[in-house]
Amino acid sequence: MPDLEEVEVAEGGMFPLSMRLKIAIFAAPFLAFGILVSLFSAPFLFSALATATDSEDGRGPLMVWNRTFSQATPGPIIRTSDGGYVMVGTAQKLGLSLGPYVLRTDSQGNAVWEKAYREAKIGEFGYNDVVETQDGGLLIAGYQYSGGREGKNDILLCKMNAAGEILWNLSYDRGSWENAISLVAADDGYVVAANKYEYVHELPALGIGLTDILLLKVDSEGQIIWEETLDNGGNEWVGMRYWEAFLDIEAGGSKCIVPSGDGGYVIAANTCPTRQILAKPDAPPQIYVFKVDGEGNKVWDAVFGGKDCYFAKLIIRTSDGGYIVGGEKVEPEVFESNIGRGPEEFIGPGEKYIYLLKLTPDGEKIWDKTVWLGGGVNGLAPTGDGGAVGTGPKTMFQIDADGNLLWEWTNPYIYRRGGCVGTLADGDENEYVAVGCGIFAPWELYLYEIQIRE
């Protein structure tokens, strides 16, 4: 069981003075460069802020409020029963990752508390998703690194009270490398969607292997009720791109599981058709969506995609009872590697597009859309007409029930990864709260609410 240390964020920083001094000395040259860039670019960016919310036809969002917080990389954000918001992410100091971070705000985005958590060695565990518990507390899912030469990741669940105080931590070792990507509340507990990495022993230094999807249901105390491994015959995984999965890059912000409304769950995942280490041009990754019942038994599954690479990151249940899957389409670049028995062709990252897929309650495709907005989807929230509001690397956008793009807005606060529009949460009627990192002070966290004009 991991022994986590809570570090409350206070004025002057979230970590001890000695650590802050070391970081400051290391990062001083980078900070000086960032200040020069900010001084040059700020007037243009603030000018853009004044007009960016207006679309050509008068539709689009109006910014209601925006808030700035400690340096952190955003993960998922949820709305809580008191009307406020909770976000999990990674604490940063001048670009260095310093462990998991949790922020709680009121309904206007004002901080109630923000805290960072760490072990004796920074970076040995991470938070990927959060839900509110029935008692008003929080349950967070992520991973725990066991340490040592033969160390590996285990699933981590952390229960906190409403004040962010840790009540218990449980780690789950299922015999391989595991990482809990997303979780959802159930009537009698919680269901966790995780990845299982079966590493290839002949190539341990490369950190690559084969994956399956693990579903884990636990009760309110974290005790396992059931677990199921989903193996579709190839590589299957949730919440990340193929080449990131096999480089063991964690994927926060992937809300990939939703209740189906009849006691079951629908999961948006990914599959590579053959059981191989890296994807090849004739077998690119595809989107894999499946439904399980309340006991974890598969009800239906379907694969979607084409000749390019398709990835699912998010899924929402729409007001008409169907589902919208959000992810990205990638036109892959082909490269040669000797990673096997000889030179072979494989595929890696290329031009990225937002990819949206609308499904019926039974998993049949209604439509799919590809939109170039600089990358894939980071957040989705349903609208009352069966459509959705979404976020991309630098943008927010809205689609109607037929997938037509109604508007898109580029937020000048935000840039990619230490600069991205992150996940999205419902607010009041026609209002949505998004989180991201801003360009004025790298890795500084921005929270803002927008209102959609009718």
C-alpha positions in Angstrom: 0.0 0.0 0.0 1.6 3.3 -1.0 2.5 5.8 1.7 1.6 9.2 0.2 2.6 12.6 1.6 0.3 15.5 1.3 1.8 18.9 0.6 -0.6 21.8 0.8 -0.1 24.6 -1.7 0.7 27.7 0.2 1.9 31.2 -0.7 5.4 30.9 -2.2 5.0 27.5 -3.7 3.9 24.0 -3.1 7.2 22.4 -2.2 9.9 23.0 0.4 12.3 25.9 0.2 15.4 23.8 -0.5 13.7 22.1 -3.4 12.4 25.4 -4.8 15.9 26.8 -4.7 17.4 23.8 -6.6 14.7 24.1 -9.2 15.1 27.9 -9.6 18.9 27.5 -10.1 18.4 24.8 -12.8 15.6 26.7 -14.6 16.8 30.3 -14.4 18.1 30.5 -18.0 14.8 29.0 -19.3 12.8 31.4 -17.2 14.7 34.4 -18.5 14.0 33.3 -22.1 10.3 32.8 -21.3 10.0 36.3 -19.8 11.5 37.9 -23.0 9.0 35.9 -25.1 6.1 36.9 -22.9 7.0 40.6 -23.0 7.1 40.5 -26.7 4.0 38.5 -27.3 1.6 39.6 -24.5 0.2 42.8 -26.2 -0.8 40.8 -29.3 -2.3 38.0 -27.2 -4.3 40.3 -24.9 -5.6 42.1 -28.0 -6.7 38.7 -29.4 -8.5 37.9 -26.1 -10.8 40.9 -26.5 -12.3 39.6 -29.7 -11.6 35.9 -29.9 -15.0 34.9 -28.4 -17.0 36.3 -31.4 -17.6 34.1 -34.3 -18.6 35.4 -37.7 -22.3 34.8 -37.4 -22.6 35.9 -33.8 -22.6 32.4 -32.4 -20.0 30.9 -30.1 -18.9 31.3 -26.6 -18.7 34.3 -24.2 -16.1 34.0 -21.5 -17.9 34.4 -18.1 -14.8 34.2 -15.9 -11.2 32.9 -15.9 -8.9 32.1 -13.0 -5.1 31.4 -12.7 -3.6 28.8 -10.3 -0.2 27.3 -9.5 1.9 25.8 -12.2 0.4 22.5 -13.2 -0.5 20.4 -16.2 -4.2 19.8 -16.4 -6.0 16.4 -16.3 -9.7 15.7 -16.0 -12.1 18.2 -14.4 -15.5 17.3 -13.0 -18.4 19.3 -11.5 -19.2 18.4 -7.9 -22.6 18.3 -6.1 -22.0 21.6 -4.5 -21.7 23.3 -7.9 -17.9 23.6 -7.7 -15.2 21.8 -9.7 -12.4 19.4 -9.0 -9.4 18.8 -11.3 -6.5 16.3 -11.0 -3.3 16.9 -12.9 0.5 17.1 -12.4 2.2 19.8 -10.3 4.9 21.6 -12.3 7.7 24.0 -11.4 9.3 25.7 -14.4 8.6 22.7 -16.5 9.6 20.0 -14.1 7.0 17.5 -13.1 6.7 17.3 -9.3 4.0 14.8 -8.7 0.1 14.6 -8.6 -1.9 17.7 -8.0 -5.6 18.3 -7.0 -7.5 21.5 -7.3 -11.0 22.2 -5.8 -12.9 25.4 -6.6 -16.3 26.9 -5.9 -18.9 27.5 -8.7 -17.1 30.7 -9.7 -13.7 29.0 -10.1 -12.2 30.5 -6.9 -9.9 28.0 -5.2 -11.2 26.2 -2.1 -8.0 24.3 -1.8 -5.2 23.1 -4.0 -2.7 20.4 -3.0 0.2 18.4 -4.3 1.0 14.8 -3.2 4.2 12.9 -3.3 6.2 10.0 -2.0 9.8 9.9 -0.9 10.8 10.0 -4.5 8.9 12.4 -6.8 7.2 11.0 -9.8 6.6 7.4 -8.5 2.8 7.7 -8.8 0.2 9.7 -10.8 -3.4 10.6 -10.9 -5.4 10.1 -14.1 -9.1 10.5 -13.3 -11.4 11.5 -10.5 -15.1 11.0 -9.5 -17.1 12.4 -6.6 -18.2 9.8 -4.0 -21.6 9.5 -2.5 -20.3 11.0 0.8 -19.1 14.1 -0.9 -15.5 13.0 -1.0 -13.3 12.0 -4.0 -12.0 8.8 -5.5 -9.0 9.1 -7.7 -7.5 6.5 -10.1 -4.0 6.3 -11.4 -0.8 4.3 -11.0 1.8 3.4 -8.4 5.3 2.6 -9.3 6.7 -0.2 -7.1 10.3 0.9 -7.5 13.6 -1.0 -7.7 15.3 -2.6 -10.7 12.4 -4.9 -11.3 9.8 -2.3 -10.4 6.5 -1.9 -12.3 3.3 0.1 -12.3 0.2 -1.1 -10.3 -3.3 0.4 -10.3 -3.7 3.0 -7.6 -7.0 4.1 -6.0 -7.0 7.0 -3.6 -9.9 8.1 -1.4 -10.0 11.6 -0.1 -12.6 13.6 1.9 -14.1 16.8 0.6 -11.1 18.8 2.1 -8.6 16.8 0.1 -7.3 14.8 3.1 -6.3 11.2 2.2 -8.5 8.6 3.9 -7.0 5.5 2.2 -4.8 4.4 -0.7 -5.0 1.0 -2.3 -2.7 -0.5 -5.0 -3.7 -3.5 -7.1 -1.0 -5.8 -8.6 -2.5 -7.9 -11.4 0.8 -9.5 -12.4 1.9 -7.1 -15.1 2.4 -3.3 -15.7 -1.0 -1.7 -15.0 -2.3 1.9 -15.2 -5.8 3.0 -14.3 -6.8 5.5 -17.0 -10.5 6.3 -16.1 -13.2 5.4 -13.7 -17.0 5.9 -13.3 -19.3 5.7 -10.3 -21.8 2.8 -10.1 -24.8 2.3 -7.8 -22.8 0.0 -5.5 -19.2 1.1 -6.2 -17.0 2.2 -9.0 -15.7 0.7 -12.3 -12.1 1.3 -13.4 -10.8 1.1 -16.9 -7.1 0.3 -17.0 -4.3 -1.0 -19.3 -2.3 -4.1 -18.7 1.2 -4.1 -20.3 2.8 -7.5 -20.9 6.4 -6.5 -21.6 8.5 -8.3 -24.2 11.3 -9.8 -22.2 13.7 -9.8 -25.2 13.5 -6.0 -25.5 13.1 -4.7 -21.9 15.3 -1.6 -22.4 12.9 -0.3 -25.0 10.0 -0.3 -22.6 7.6 -1.8 -25.1 5.2 -4.7 -25.0 1.7 -6.0 -25.6 -1.5 -4.6 -24.1 -5.0 -5.7 -23.0 -7.8 -3.8 -21.3 -8.6 -4.5 -17.6 -12.0 -3.6 -16.1 -12.1 -3.6 -12.3 -15.2 -3.0 -10.2 -14.6 -2.1 -6.5 -17.0 -1.3 -3.6 -16.9 2.0 -1.6 -13.9 0.7 0.4 -11.9 -0.3 -2.6 -12.5 -4.0 -2.3 -12.7 -5.9 -5.6 -16.2 -7.1 -6.7 -15.2 -8.4 -10.1 -12.5 -7.9 -12.8 -12.4 -8.7 -16.5 -9.6 -8.7 -19.1 -10.6 -7.7 -22.6 -8.5 -9.3 -25.3 -9.7 -8.9 -28.8 -6.9 -10.9 -30.3 -4.5 -8.0 -30.9 -3.3 -5.1 -28.9 -6.1 -3.3 -27.1 -5.8 -0.2 -24.8 -7.6 2.8 -23.5 -6.7 6.4 -23.4 -3.6 7.0 -25.4 -2.0 6.8 -28.8 -0.4 3.5 -29.9 3.2 4.8 -30.0 2.7 6.4 -26.6 1.3 3.2 -25.0 4.4 1.3 -25.8 6.7 4.1 -24.6 4.8 4.0 -21.3 3.7 7.6 -21.4 0.8 8.2 -19.0 -2.4 9.5 -20.4 -4.3 11.7 -18.0 -7.6 13.3 -19.1 -9.1 10.3 -20.9 -12.7 9.9 -19.9 -13.1 6.6 -21.8 -15.9 4.9 -19.9 -19.6 5.9 -19.3 -22.7 4.3 -17.8 -25.0 2.9 -20.5 -28.2 3.7 -18.5 -29.2 0.1 -18.1 -26.7 -1.0 -15.5 -23.9 -1.6 -18.0 -20.9 0.5 -19.3 -19.6 1.5 -22.7 -15.9 1.9 -23.2 -14.1 3.7 -26.0 -10.8 2.0 -26.6 -8.3 1.3 -29.3 -7.1 -1.8 -31.1 -4.2 -2.8 -33.4 -5.4 -5.8 -35.5 -2.3 -8.0 -35.0 -0.5 -9.0 -31.9 2.8 -7.3 -32.8 5.0 -4.8 -31.1 4.7 -1.8 -33.4 2.0 -1.0 -35.9 2.6 -1.7 -39.6 1.2 0.2 -42.6 -1.2 -2.6 -43.5 -2.6 -2.9 -40.0 -3.0 0.6 -38.5 -4.6 1.2 -35.1 -8.4 1.5 -35.1 -11.1 2.6 -32.6 -12.6 -0.2 -30.6 -15.9 0.4 -28.7 -17.5 -2.2 -26.6 -20.3 -2.5 -24.0 -20.3 -4.7 -20.9 -23.2 -5.5 -18.5 -23.2 -4.9 -14.8 -21.0 -7.9 -14.2 -18.4 -7.1 -16.8 -19.6 -9.5 -19.5 -19.2 -8.2 -23.0 -22.6 -7.3 -24.7 -21.4 -6.0 -28.0 -18.3 -4.6 -29.6 -17.4 -2.8 -32.9 -14.3 -1.5 -34.6 -14.2 1.8 -36.6 -11.5 3.5 -38.7 -9.9 3.1 -42.1 -6.6 3.1 -43.8 -5.2 5.9 -41.5 -4.6 5.6 -37.7 -7.7 6.3 -35.6 -7.6 6.7 -31.8 -10.4 7.1 -29.2 -9.7 9.1 -26.1 -13.2 10.1 -24.8 -16.8 9.0 -24.9 -20.0 10.8 -23.7 -23.6 9.7 -23.6 -25.7 12.1 -25.5 -29.2 13.4 -24.6 -30.8 11.2 -27.3 -29.4 8.0 -25.7 -26.5 7.5 -28.1 -22.8 8.1 -27.8 -20.2 10.4 -29.2 -16.6 9.1 -29.3 -13.9 11.8 -29.4 -10.4 11.1 -30.6 -8.1 11.8 -33.5 -7.3 10.6 -37.0 -3.6 10.5 -37.8 -2.2 10.3 -41.3 0.8 8.2 -40.3 4.4 8.6 -41.3 6.1 5.4 -42.4 9.6 4.6 -41.0 12.0 1.7 -41.1 13.4 0.0 -38.0 15.5 -3.0 -37.1 13.4 -3.6 -34.0 12.6 -7.2 -34.9 14.4 -9.7 -37.1 15.5 -7.1 -39.7 14.6 -3.9 -41.4 10.8 -3.5 -41.5 8.3 -0.7 -42.1 6.3 0.7 -39.2 4.1 3.7 -38.7 4.4 6.6 -36.3 3.0 10.1 -35.6 1.9 12.3 -38.6 -0.7 15.0 -39.3 -3.5 14.9 -36.7 -7.2 15.7 -37.0 -10.1 15.8 -34.6 -12.2 12.7 -35.2 -15.8 12.4 -33.9 -17.9 9.3 -34.1 -21.7 9.1 -33.3 -23.1 5.7 -32.3 -26.6 4.4 -31.5 -27.2 2.8 -28.1 -26.4 -0.5 -29.7 -23.0 0.6 -31.1 -24.0 1.2 -34.7 -22.4 4.1 -36.5 -24.7 7.1 -37.3 -22.0 9.4 -38.6 -18.3 10.3 -38.3 -16.6 13.6 -38.9 -12.9 14.7 -39.4 -12.0 18.3 -38.6 -8.6 19.9 -38.7 -8.2 22.0 -35.6 -4.5 21.3 -34.9 -4.8 17.9 -33.2 -7.2 15.6 -31.5 -10.0 16.0 -28.9 -9.1 16.6 -25.3 -12.6 17.1 -23.8 -16.3 16.5 -24.6 -19.5 17.5 -22.9 -23.1 16.8 -24.2 -25.5 19.6 -25.2 -29.2 19.4 -24.9 -29.8 18.9 -28.7 -27.8 15.6 -28.9 -24.6 17.4 -30.0 -21.5 18.3 -27.9 -19.1 21.0 -26.9 -15.4 19.9 -27.2 -11.9 21.1 -26.7 -8.8 20.5 -28.9 -5.2 21.4 -28.4 -5.8 25.2 -28.8 -9.6 25.4 -29.4 -13.1 25.0 -28.2 -15.8 24.0 -30.6 -19.5 22.9 -30.8 -21.2 20.3 -33.0 -24.9 19.7 -33.5 -26.6 16.3 -33.3 -25.6 15.6 -37.0 -21.9 16.4 -36.3 -21.9 19.7 -38.1 -19.4 22.3 -36.8 -21.3 25.3 -35.4 -18.4 27.3 -34.2 -14.8 27.0 -33.1 -12.8 29.4 -30.9 -9.1 29.6 -30.4 -8.1 30.5 -26.9 -5.0 32.7 -26.9 -4.2 31.6 -23.3 -3.5 28.1 -24.4 -0.8 26.2 -26.3 0.0 22.6 -26.7 1.0 20.4 -23.7 2.1 22.9 -21.1 -0.1 24.7 -23.5 -3.4 23.0 -24.3 -7.1 23.3 -23.7 -7.7 20.4 -21.5 -10.8 18.6 -20.4 -14.3 20.0 -20.0 -17.1 19.9 -17.4 -20.8 20.9 -17.5 -21.7 24.1 -15.8 -25.1 25.7 -15.5 -27.4 25.8 -18.5 -25.4 26.5 -21.7 -22.2 27.0 -19.6 -19.1 24.9 -19.6 -15.9 25.0 -17.7 -12.5 24.1 -19.3 -9.0 23.9 -18.0 -5.7 24.3 -19.7 -2.2 25.7 -19.5 -1.5 29.2 -20.6 1.2 30.8 -22.8 1.9 33.9 -20.6 3.6 31.8 -17.8 4.4 28.3 -19.0 2.7 25.5 -17.1 0.5 28.0 -15.2 -2.9 26.6 -14.8 -6.0 28.4 -16.3 -9.6 27.6 -15.5 -12.3 29.4 -17.4 -16.1 29.3 -17.9 -17.7 30.0 -21.2 -21.4 30.5 -22.0 -22.8 29.5 -25.4 -25.0 32.1 -27.1 -28.2 30.8 -28.7 
